[in-house]
Structures are given as structure tokens and as C-alpha cells.
Amino acid sequence: MSSNSIKTPSPANIHNVVAQTSTPFSKHTIQKAIGMLNYLALHTQPDIMFTTNLISQFISKPTMSHWKLVKHLLHHLNATQGLGIHYTKAQQNKDELVGWAYADYTTSLVTKKSHSGYLIRFLGNPISWTTKKQ
């Protein structure tokens, strides 16, 4: 599969795309892809965690719309393959533990549930991140 460059991990209208009904898609293929994407999201690519988590909610009945989101992520990974987490020595102003959190309230058109997540950095380096459905 060729991957064209896309700089964002998900399209702006991701909740509309997920809510679309479309042609059923191969369960095995999408499960395999989501497994690979989950590994990357947990270990090296925190930017794809939200989209990967969202798509994984539909792996029991995947559609072509869900597969298009998987392909979008693959294109994004192709465009950002030189980027990653780089751990550095502590700098003078980076000697603290810092965290960020986010939440979106019921933006999912399918589940009507909200999502939340966080990122924690220590000495300027990311050490923990997650996203989940409430």
C-alpha cells in the first residue's frame, strides 16, 4: 500500500466519518492494522493514540469508513516517519514534572460518550500518555 503524506493523525471531521454507515470491511484486516497502530501509539507515537483508540471501538463491525481512517493514520505515519520521542538530558528550566489533560464532552455522534486523556513530562521528556472513552 502506498502512503501519501498527511500531517495530521485524524481528519477534522473524524466524528462524522466514524458515524457514517458504509460497506462492511474485513474484520481480520482492520484488527491486524489496529494492533500495529496500538503498539505504535503506546510506545512511540502518542499523537496517533486518540484516533487509534476511536477506530478500535468498531473492530467487531468495521466498515469502509473505518478503514479510510486507518489509511489516514498510515499516511500520517509515512509523513512523520522521521519524528519520534527523543529523550534528552535535563536542562536548567526542565527540572519538574508537568502534566496536561484534555476532555471533549459527548462529541461522538455514535456513542454519545466523551473522551479524555493526558500527557505527563518529566525533565522535559514524555513519560506517560493515554486517551480513553468515558
HUNOR-V865662 format. One record per pair of residues at least 12 apart in sequence whose C-alpha atoms are under 6 Angstrom apart, sorted by the first residue. I is the first residue (numbers start at 0). J is the second residue. If there is no record, write none. Layout:
i = <I I>
j = <J J>
This chain:
i = <2 3 4 4 5 5 5 6 8 8 8 14 18 21 21 22 22 23 23 24 24 24 49 86 89 93 93 94 95 95 96 96 97 97 98 98 99 99 100 100 101 101 102 102 113 113 114 114 114 115 115 116 116 117>
j = <74 74 74 78 74 75 78 75 47 72 75 107 109 62 63 62 63 61 62 61 62 63 130 124 122 122 123 122 121 122 120 121 119 120 118 119 117 118 116 117 115 116 114 115 132 133 131 132 133 130 131 129 130 129>
